[in-house]
Amino acid sequence: MPEVDFHVPGRARSQESVQSAPREPASTPQALTSTLEHIVGQLDVLTQTVCILEQRLTLTEDKLKQCLENQQLIMQRVTP
């Protein structure tokens, strides 16, 4: 089975993980080929979606941390 290499933004590819795709055997039916290409396209979209969601989650966590730090500063000023 050939190695699958998903590119994740911000992560460098190593030379070992990048392999050229094997040639398609002549006996593979066109319907199967097109179905597999469609699945790969859907997986690419899912991978991009997960990356975007991870970025949004990180931004939200950073904002929450900043809010908590600001709240602590306010509480320190209020209580003598």
C-alpha positions as CSV (number, residue, x, y, z in Angstrom):
1,M,0.0,0.0,0.0
2,P,1.5,3.4,-0.9
3,E,2.4,5.9,1.8
4,V,-0.1,8.8,2.1
5,D,1.3,12.2,2.8
6,F,-1.0,14.9,4.1
7,H,0.4,18.4,4.0
8,V,-0.3,20.3,7.2
9,P,0.3,24.1,7.0
10,G,3.2,25.1,9.2
11,R,4.8,21.7,9.1
12,A,7.7,21.0,6.8
13,R,7.8,17.8,4.7
14,S,10.7,15.5,5.1
15,Q,12.4,14.0,2.1
16,E,11.6,10.5,3.4
17,S,7.8,11.0,3.6
18,V,7.4,12.4,0.0
19,Q,7.1,9.6,-2.5
20,S,6.0,9.8,-6.1
21,A,2.6,8.3,-6.7
22,P,2.7,4.9,-8.3
23,R,1.3,4.6,-11.8
24,E,-2.3,3.6,-12.0
25,P,-2.7,0.0,-13.1
26,A,-4.4,-0.5,-16.4
27,S,-6.9,-2.9,-14.8
28,T,-8.3,-0.3,-12.4
29,P,-11.9,0.6,-13.4
30,Q,-12.5,4.3,-14.1
31,A,-15.4,4.4,-11.6
32,L,-13.1,3.2,-8.8
33,T,-10.5,5.7,-9.8
34,S,-12.9,8.6,-9.8
35,T,-14.5,7.5,-6.5
36,L,-11.1,7.4,-4.8
37,E,-10.1,10.8,-6.3
38,H,-13.4,12.2,-4.9
39,I,-12.7,10.7,-1.5
40,V,-9.2,12.2,-1.5
41,G,-10.7,15.6,-2.3
42,Q,-13.1,15.3,0.6
43,L,-10.2,14.3,2.9
44,D,-8.3,17.4,1.8
45,V,-11.3,19.6,2.6
46,L,-11.6,17.9,6.0
47,T,-7.9,18.3,6.7
48,Q,-8.1,22.0,5.9
49,T,-11.3,22.4,8.1
50,V,-9.6,20.8,11.1
51,C,-6.6,23.1,10.6
52,I,-8.8,26.2,10.6
53,L,-10.7,24.9,13.6
54,E,-7.5,24.3,15.5
55,Q,-6.3,27.9,14.7
56,R,-9.7,29.3,15.9
57,L,-9.5,27.2,19.1
58,T,-6.0,28.5,19.8
59,L,-7.0,32.1,19.3
60,T,-10.0,31.6,21.6
61,E,-7.8,30.0,24.3
62,D,-5.3,32.8,24.0
63,K,-8.1,35.4,24.3
64,L,-9.5,33.6,27.4
65,K,-6.1,33.5,29.0
66,Q,-5.7,37.2,28.4
67,C,-9.2,37.9,29.9
68,L,-8.3,35.9,33.0
69,E,-5.0,37.7,33.5
70,N,-6.8,41.1,33.1
71,Q,-9.4,40.0,35.6
72,Q,-6.7,39.1,38.1
73,L,-5.1,42.5,37.7
74,I,-8.4,44.2,38.3
75,M,-9.1,42.1,41.4
76,Q,-5.6,43.0,42.7
77,R,-6.3,46.7,42.3
78,V,-9.7,46.5,43.9
79,T,-8.6,44.6,47.0
80,P,-6.1,46.6,49.1
